[in-house]
Amino acid sequence: MADPSTYRPAVGSIPESPGVYKFRDPNGRVIYVGKAKSLRQRLNSYFADVAGLHPRTRQMVTTAASVEWTVVGTEVEALQLEYNWIKEFDPRFNVRYRDDKSYPSLAVTLNEEYPRLQVMRGPKKKGVRYFGPYAHAWAIRETLDTLTRVFPARTCSTGVFKRAGQIGRPCLLGYIGKCAAPCVDRVSAEEHRQIVDDFCDFMTGRTDAMIKRLEREMAEAAEAMEYEKAARLRDDLGALKRAMEKQAVVLGDGTDADVVAFAQDELEAAVQVFHVRGGRVRGQRGWIIDKVEEVSTGELVEQFLLQVYGGVDEQTGVGEAGEAVPREVLVPELPEDADVYVELLEELRGGRVSLRVPQRGDKRSLMETVERNAKESFARHRVKRSSDLTARSLALSELQEALELPDAPLRIECMDVSHVQGTNVVASMVVFEDGLAKKSDYRRFSVTNGTDDTAAMAEVVRRRFARHLKDEADRRDEQGVAAEEGRPRRFAYPPNLLVVDGGAPQVAAAARALDELGIVDVAVCGLAKRMEEVWLPGESDPVILPRTSEALYLLQRVRDEAHRFAITYHRQKRSTSMLVSLLDDVPGLGETRRKALMKQFGSLKRLRAATVEELMAVPGIGRRTAEAVQTAVAEPAVGEATAETAVETTLAPQGAAQQGAPQRGSGATAEVGRVAS
């Protein structure tokens, strides 16, 4: 492992101009390429205290043996040079957009004399026009089956096309009217290309002119009493309208836009893009990317714009990742140098490009839909890794080795504390066996004595393992089975590993609680959110697991599940306590009736929605009392501050500051169905 100080450039030797830099390993291979508005400021950040760097960045600077840079005139030139070098050297530490799955596209081979319509996967090729990507290949075939009766373009392979020409007889599609049969010269190459051009126009959203033309021709055929032709045109018109109905209309202004959203943690991010053309969703695409550095959402947007639209072919207008630059790019957050990226996109597109964050209306609703898709994609990615048997076995063995455990941690318990400024303190305990969640063993605790995170954690650990010791003493045989029940007691089995959500203070509190109870066979560790560091009792430095470690993925999932379970219980308890406080001042409402109301409605939201008649249905509640309850729980007028709104805005579970930025205001959401074309 190299020391970055051994190859740090001399002080003052790095220019302050914009440029692109390369880190090389001892063998001279380029391992990282980056661009900077100020090379001096950017490169100096890599030679700060190594312990404070992002794990991925720390690995990169300790792997490198030298750094070099190239000065350019403008930031746009820096962006273009960075993209070219990433493409040329394929550095191992650069973010590369890899699909979370292989999406098929509808391809039109415009580079052939007789263009072909086909399903295509993999890298994009020059001279081929792409529509999509689609979620499934059958959606493309369904689209082609509908549209080839209107646009009878060639869909056969080169071998079939040549064979048909040799024998002078077209294939079945030529006989049933779904191919113009250029293979046997029923149409010329120019006529066939016109059919293909009309198909491309329809797929790009120019549908109105096509529909009007068919309607006009159908009316003319009917007027001329060419009823067979009119019937065929009627069927063609119906086929086009059915194809259009299968596309979700999401933007009423008919704009062309790409809508981008991210879901992320400290090490990875999921990217989802909806391609909207002519106001309709024409395709959807997703990637899972590794975070090279501790980057913001704006910096993720920068990487997306450079890699997805970079290297656009001048003839096709399609980028290296197969995406043409649209008129509008909607993102969750603007990059720091937004004007530079707009200039680059406009240069690639050859026209004006709008890069902005949607704030309201249909575009904001569509952004929220894309954000939900990104979160679901990221969750599937995490679950897929954790549910795979090989990955789980590897995770347990890696965890055993990293924490120096005597055995693999087949049973892991994780605890998390949640509260609002020391009030309504609750905790959760989740259980994972063989790397999978065992929800039947989940437990939740209402903490009474803990005034802060460490005290609450110590109390919960003490209560859980005190119960374990009691069950151990009460066991009737070595298996810990209650004879009268025929099954293990609730806490009969201790975990191999206890994970707490937090850093060194929380770990120390949990270890003290175990020591007080005399438990020495349960290992303890903590997972800190900020850098995903693993803390052990009595250690001054954390254990840093590699970013690709299956053990780290398992610990993250265990911690996130404990956090989710704690937050759910905390919100439920907060709602109940708020309901009790509001009902305390209602005249004529004693403890018995109050409990009856809480049992009947369960939450403040449901109680507010209840009518007077529904309230009177509760035993002991008359009309006057019901009206008083409605008045007490009614929502405050706009602008009035209440204890409830204060609680909502100050909710800060342990470590929540690292969870990410607050959610934007929500609006109406637009669910996008399956895209068929």
N, C-alpha and C positions, 0 to 999 in steps of 0.2 A: 504494500500500500504506500503510495507516494505521498510526500508532504507537499501541499500546494505552495508553501513558502520557497521551495527549492526552484521553482520555475516562475515565480511571480515577477512580472516586468518591473524594471526600475521605476522609482517614483518620478512622475512627470513625463515618462516616455510615452504614455498612452495619450493619443490625441482626444480632444473633446468633440470632434466632428462625428457626424453619423457614419455608421459603417457596419460591417459584418465580421464576426470573429469565429475562429475554429479552435476547438480543443483537440489535441492529438495524444494518442497513447504512446508508450515507449517504442512501439514498432512503427510509428509514423501514421497510423490509421486515424482518420477523422472520426471522433466519437461524439461530437456535439457541434452544432452550428447555431448561432444566434445573431440577431440584429439589434442595434441600439441607436437611440437618438443621440446619446453621448457615450462613446466607447469607454472613456475614462471612468465615468460614474458607474456604468454597467459592469465592467470587468473588475473594478475594485470590490464590488459586492461579493464576488466569488472568493476573494482572498481574505474575508473577514474570519471570525472565529468559526472553525469547522463545526464545533458542537452546535452552533446556532443555525446551521443550514438545514434545509429540507433534506430528508433522508436520501432522496434520489439525487439531489444536487451534491450532497456530501459524497456519495458514491462516485459521481462523475468526476469531481475535482481531485479525488484521491486516486482515481484510475488514470487520469491524464498525466502527461509528462511535459507538455508545452502548450502554449497558446499563441495564436497569431491573429492578425486582423487586417482588413482591407478598408480603406477610407473611400466613401462614395460622396457624390454631390448632394443628393436629396434622400429623404426617407423612403420615397417610392422606389428609388434605385436600390436601396438597402433591402426592401421587401423582395424585389425581383431577384437580387443576387442570393438572398437567403434561400428562397424557394429553389433556385437552380442548384445550389450547393447541396441542399438536402436531397434533391432528386439524384444528383451525381454521386454523392458519397454514401448515402443511406446510413447516417450516423445512428449508432445503437441507442443513444440517450435522447434522441429527438422524438417528440410526439409524432406518431404516424397513425393516420386514420385507418383503422381496420374495421371492416363491417362486423357487427355482432352476429350477423348471419348473411349468407349469400342471397341477395335479392335478384330475381330475374327482371329483365327489361324487355320491352318490345323494340326490336332493332329493325331499321330500314337501311339496307346496304346500298346507299346512294353511289358508292364508288364502283358498282358493277354496271355493265351495259343494260342488263335487265334487273333492276333492283328487286330484292327479295324481302318479304316481311317474315320475321322469325323471332323466337324466344332466344335471348342471349344472356349469358352470365359472364362474370369475370371482368378482366381489365377492358376499358373502353378503347376502341380502335378508331383511327382517323378515317374520315370518309363515311362513317356510319352514324346515322341519326338515331337517338335513343328516346324512348318515351317510357315513363315510369320513374323509378322501379316499382314493381308490383309486389304485393305480399306473397302471391302464389303464382306459379306458372300456369295453372288452370285458368286463372283470371285473364291472362293474355290470350290463351287459346279460345276462351269464351268470347272475348272481344273480337278476335279475328274472325271467328265463325259468324258473328253478327254482321261485321262490316264488309267482309269480302263479297257479299252478294251485291253491295252497293259499289265497292271499289275492288273489282276482281283482279287484284295484283297477284304476282307470283309468290307462292309460299314454299315451293318445293326446293330440295337440295340441288346442288350442282350436278350430281350424278343422275338424278331423276330427270332434271331438265335436259341434259345432253342425250339421254337414252330416248326420251320422247321425241326429240328432234331427229334422231337417227331412224326411228321406226315410223315417223310421220303420223303418230297418233298421240293425242294429249292424255293426261291422266284423268281420273274420275272427276276431279274438281273442274276441269275444263269442260266436261260433258254436262255437269249440273249447273254451270253458269257462275261458279265461284272463282274462276280464274279466266283471264282473257286469252290464255293459251298462246303467249308469244313464242313458245317453243316450236309451234308448227305454223308460225307466221299468220295467225288470225289477226293480230295487231302488230304494227311496226314498233320498233324500239322507242320512237318518239311518242307514239300513242300510249304505250305502256308506261313510260315515264310520266306522262300527264296524269294517268290514273294514280300513280304513286304520289305525285305532288298533291293531288286532290285529297288523298288519304292523309298526308302529312298536315295539310291545312286544317282538315277536320280535327285531327288529334291535337293540334295546337290551339283549338278553341274557336276557329273561324267557322262556326256552325250555322250562323244565321243566314249567310249568303247561300250556303249549300241547301238549307231547308227551303228557302224561298225559290231557288232555281228548280228544285224538284217539284214543288207545288205548282209553279208556273208551267213546267213541262207536262205535268199530270193534267192540268186544266186544258192545255192545248190539245193533248191527245184525246181527251174526252170530247172536246168540241169537234174534233175531226173524226169522231166515231172510231178511233183506234183503241177499242176498249181493252184489248189484251195488253197493249203498251201502257195504258193508263193504270191497269191493275198491277202491273209489275212496278211501275213508279210508286204506286200507293204502298206496296209492300216494302219497297226500298225506303220510303219516307218513314214507315213504321219502324223499320230496323234502326234507322238513325236516331229516332226519338227514344227507342228503348235503350240504346247505348248511352244517350245523354242522361237519361233518368238514373242510370247506375253510378253517375258521378255526383258527389256531394257538392252542392252549391254553398260555399261558405263566405264569399265576399260579393256583395251585391253590386259593387262598382266594376266588376269584371277585370280587376287588375291582375297582373302577373307578379307573384311574390314568392319568396322562400321564407318560411317561418321556422326559426331555429330556437331550440330550448335545451337546457342542460339539467342533469341530475348528477350530483357528485359527492364524494367524500374527500379525505385528505390525499388519497393515492390514485383514484381513478375517477373518470367521468363518463356518463352516458350522454350521447348527443342524438337528438331526433330532429329531423327536418321534414316539413310538409311542403311539397312543391305545388303551388297554386298557379294555374294558368287559366286565364279567362274567367277568374272567379271560382273555378272548380279545382278540387284536389285531384291532381293528376298522378301523384305518387308520394311515397313516403320512404325515408331512408334512415338508418341508424348506425351509429358507431359506438364502440367502447374504446376509450383512450386511456393511456397511462399518463399521470401527471409527472412531468419531469421536474418541475419546481413548484413552490408554493404559489400558485397562480390564482388570480381573481377570476370572476366570471367574465369581466371585460377582456382579460388576457386570453381566456379560452375562446372568446369570440374572434380575437385577432388570429389565433392559430387556425380556427375554422375557415375564416375568409381566405387566408393565404393558401391553405392546402386544398380546399374543395374547389375554389375558383381559379387557383393559380395555374399557369401554363395553358391558358386557353388557346385552342387552335384557331388561327385566323379565318379559315374557311368555314368550319362548322360552328365556331363560337362556343365549343364545349371544352371544359377544363379537364385537367388530368384525372380528376375523380369523376368525370362524366357529367358535370353539372354546368349548364349555361348560366351566365350571369343574368338574373332577372331584373326587372325594372325596380323592384323593391326588395330589400332584405330586412326582415323584422327580427330583432334580437332582444334577449332579456335585459342586456346592459350594453351601453356603447363602450368601445375601447377608448383608451386614453387619447390616442391620436386618430380620432374618427375621421377627420378631414383627409388624412393621408390615405386611409383605406378606401374612402369614397373616391378619391382621385385614381387609385389603382383600379378599382372596379369599373369606373367609367372608361378608363383606358382599355380594359379588357373587353368591355361590352361594346364600346364604340358609341356610347350614348349616355344619357343621364341615368344615375342610379341613386336611389334614396335608401339610406341606412339609418334606421330609427327604432325606437322602443315604442310599441303601441301602448296607448294610455287608456283608451275607452272604445266602446263600440264592437263591431264584428271582429275587427283585427285583434283586439285585446282578448275577446272570447276564444278566438282560434289559438292565440298564444297559450292560453290556459289549458286548452285541449292538448297541445303539443307538449306542454310541461308535464301533464299527467302521463302521456305516453313515454316520455323520457324517464320518469320515476318508475313506471312499471317495467320498462326495459332494464333499468339498473337493478331493480329488485330481482327480476328473473335471472340476471347475470350472477348476482350474489348467491341466490338460492341454488342455481345450477352448479356452482362450484362446491357449495357446502353439501349438496345432496348426492354428489357423485361419490361412490364408495371408495374409489381409489384416492380421491382427493381427501376424503375424511380420514382414511387410514394414514395418509401422509401427514395430514394436519396434526393428528394425535401423536405420531412419532416425532415430528418436528418440535411440537410443544414439550414433549418429554425431554428431548435433548436440550432445547434452549433453556428450560427452567431447571434442568438437572434433577428431574423427578425419578424416583425409583421405578415407577411403573407408568404406562401410558394413562392419561387422565380419562378413563372411560366414562366417568360421571363428573360433570362440571356444573357447579352452581354459581350464579352471578347475582349480585345485589346492587341495587341502585336506590338512591334517596331523592325525593322530590318534595319541594316546599315553596312557599311564598314568604320570603323574609322571616323565616322561622315559624310560620303558622301553618296549620294543616299539614304537618310533617307526615309523610307516608314513605313506605319503602316497598320494593318488590324483590322477589326471589324467583329466578327462572332456572330451569334444569335442562341440561343437554346430556343425553346418554348416547355414546358411540357417535358423537358429532351431530346428532339430530335433537330437535326440541322435544321434550316430554312434557306437554302442557298439563297433563293430569297432576303433575307434581309442583306446578307453579303455586306460589304463595304470596300474599300481600300482607303488609304490616301497617298498623296505625301506630305511629311513634308518639309516646307521651312525654318522655324525659329528654329526648335529644333536642338541643337548642341550635345546633349547627350540624354541618355535614359529618364531621368526625364523630361527634357524640351520638348522632342518630345511627351512623354505621355501626359503632360499637354496640349500641343497644340491640340492634336487629341481629347482629352476629351472635351476641350473647343469648338472646331468646331462642334463635333457631337451634343452636348447639346444646343449650340447656335442655330443650325438648328432646334432642337426639340422645343425650345422656339418660334422660328419664326413660325413654323407650328402650334403651339398651339395658337398663336395670330391670325393666319389667318383662323382658323377653322370656318366654317359656322354654325356648330351645335355641340351639346355636344358629338356626336359620332366621331368627327374628320374626317368627310367624306366630300370630295370635291364634291359638287353637280354636277359640270360639268363632273366629271370623274366617280362618283359612286363607289369609293373605297377609303380606307384610304390613307392619304398622307404618304410619304416615312418614315418620322421620327415622325409620329403622336403618337406612343406609346412608352413611356419611359420604360426602363427595371426595374424589381424589384431589380435586383442585377447586378452591374457592376464589372467584374473580370478583373484585369490587370495581365499581365505576369511579375512577379517580386516580390520583397520583400517590406520592409518598405519604401524605398525612392520613388518607383513608386506609391505605394498606397497613400503616402502623397501628391505627385504631382497631382494625379487624384482628391483627396479630395479637395485640394485648388482650382482647376479649377471649381469644382461644387459649392464650397462656393462663388466664385467670381460671378457666374451666379445666385446665390440665389436658387439653387436646393437643397432641403432638404429631398425629398422623395425617393431618390435612394441610396440604400446601396452599399458600396464599399468594396472590399477585394482584396488581391493579393495572388497568389500561387507561392511560391518560389520553383525553381526546385531542389535545392540541397537536402533538407530534406522533400520536399512536405509540407512545413509549410504554413498555411493560416494566412496572416497578415491583421489586421484591422487598420483603421486610429486612430492615437493617442494612440495605445497600445504598450507598451514596449516589451511584450512577444507575440509570435504567438499562434494561436489556432492549436493544434495537433489533427487531426482527426484519429481515429483508422484505421489501415491498411485494415481492412475488411469493412470499411465504404462505403456504396454505394454513399454517398455524396462526398467522396474523388475521387471515380472513375469518377463521373460526372464532377467534377472540372478538373480532369486531361484530360478528353476527350475534354472539352471546350478549355482548354489551348493549348493542342496539335493541335487542329483544327485551332486556331488562329495563332499558330506558322507556321503551314504548309501554310496557306493562305498568310501570310506576306512574307515568304521565296519565294513563287512562284512569287509574284508581284515584289519582290526585284531583283530576277534573270532576270525577263523580262525587268525591267527598266535598270539594269546594262548592259544588252545586247544591248538595244537601245542606251544608252549613249555611249557605246564603238563604236557602228556603226557610230554615229554622229561624234565622234572625229577622226575616221579613214578617213571619207569622207571629213573632213574640208580642207585637204591639196590637194585634187584632183583638178588640174587646169581645169577651164571651168565648174565646177560643182557648181552652185549656190544653194540658199536655196530652190527654187521651185523644181529643179531636185533632190536635196537631199531628200526632202519630198516624191517625187514620188518613189524613190528607196526604201525608208523605208516602204512606203505603200505597194509596190509590194512584197517585200521579207520579211519584218517584223523582221528578226533577222540576226545577223552576220553569223551564221552557214549556213543559206539558201543563203545568198549573196555570201559567199565563194564558195558554190557548183554550183552557176549559171555559165553558159557558156557566151561567148561574145554575141552570138545571142540572148540569153534570156535577157541579159542586154540591148541590142539594141531595144528590144521590148518595153521598157519603153519610153514613149513620151519624146522627147528632147535629148535622149542619142544616140550619134553616135558611130562609131567603135572606133575612137581614145579615146573618153571619156570612153567607156566601157573597153578598155584595160587598161586605167589608173586606173579605179576603181578596176579591178582585181588585179593589182599590189599593190594597197594601202591596200587591205583587205587580201592579201595572207598570209597564215600561216607562222610564222617565222621558220628559219632553226633550226635544233636540237641544243640545247645549248644556243640559244639566249633568253634573258629575255625580256619580254614585259610587258606593263602595265596590259594587260589582264591576263597573268599568275600570276602576283603579286596580282591582285584582287582575283583570284580564290583561292590562298593559304591563303589570309588574311581574307576571308569572315568569320565574327564572329558576327552573330546576338545576340541580347540580351540573355544572359544565355546559349549560345551555348556550352560553355566549359563544362557544365554539361550534354550535350547530349550524350557523349560517345566518344570513341576513333575514330580517322579518319578511313575512309574506306580503306581497302587494295586495292592494284592495281587489277583492274578487268581484266579478261581474257575472252576467249571464254566460253560461258555458254552451259551447256548440259541439255536440258529439258528432264525430265524423265516422260514417259507416265504412263498409268495405268499398274500396275503389275498384271499379271494374274496368275503367279505361281512362 
